[in-house]
Amino acid sequence: GNSVTQMEGPVTLSEEAFLTINCTYTATEYPSLFWYVQYPGEGLQLLLKATKADDKGSNKGFEATYRKETTSFHLEKGSVQVSDSAVYFCALGSHYNQGGKLIFGQGTELSVKP
Amino acid sequence: GAVVSQHPSRVICKSGTSVKIECRSLDFQATTMFWYRQFPKQSLMLMATSNEGSKATYEQGVEKDKFLINHASLTLSTLTVTSAHPEDSSFYICSARDQEGGGSYNQPQHFGDGTRLSIL
């Protein structure tokens, strides 16, 4: 079945450092890919998405490119801020997912120090 | 943007109490809503898929009689934790997918802010 694997956290960075959170997927077809962010005590917020190969999703300085050849959707940001501290989830949507559900990675906690 | 409202945000109650959590899509219609449970430092665990006008689809291992789901309209789904016990304490999150575009898997899910349930 379809699955998503994220790099393990926690990831600790200094402010203005470059961020990469790796996400790879396994799917039998061409899924849609999403990154969600969860701040402490809150639900998830959609950060960005890509629906086909080579699409680049971007939002708030974050970017991720849908790479079919490497089955990856790595999240990047050039200069992180303390306010970016949160848990980031990579997710996969596919009409092969029963009921249209999303498949989530395990989440990566990011901590940005001033 | 699409907003999902979840209420209440926090519940503290005694063991044996039944607790109802509401999930509303405020500015869009959602034929399908999803209910998740999240343990500390873990990913979301899908409990069930809520379908408007029909029975919910539960994930394996989730007790249907324990977690009652009702999806009576295109903007409201409710999760009732019946006779809650301390082991039911958790963070519950709902989500909904916008029906625009056929509600396809290309559309993102929009999440509520979650409900922190604490059973004493």
Interface residues (C-beta under 8 A of the other chain):
Chain A: P31 S32 F34 Y36 G41 E42 G43 L44 Q45 L46 K49 T51 F89 G93 S94 H95 N97 Q98 G99 G100 K101 L102 F104 G105 Q106 G107 E109
Chain B: V4 Q6 T32 F34 K41 Q42 S43 L44 L46 T49 T57 I93 S95 R97 G103 S104 Y105 N106 Q107 P108 Q109 H110 F111 G112 D113 G114 R116
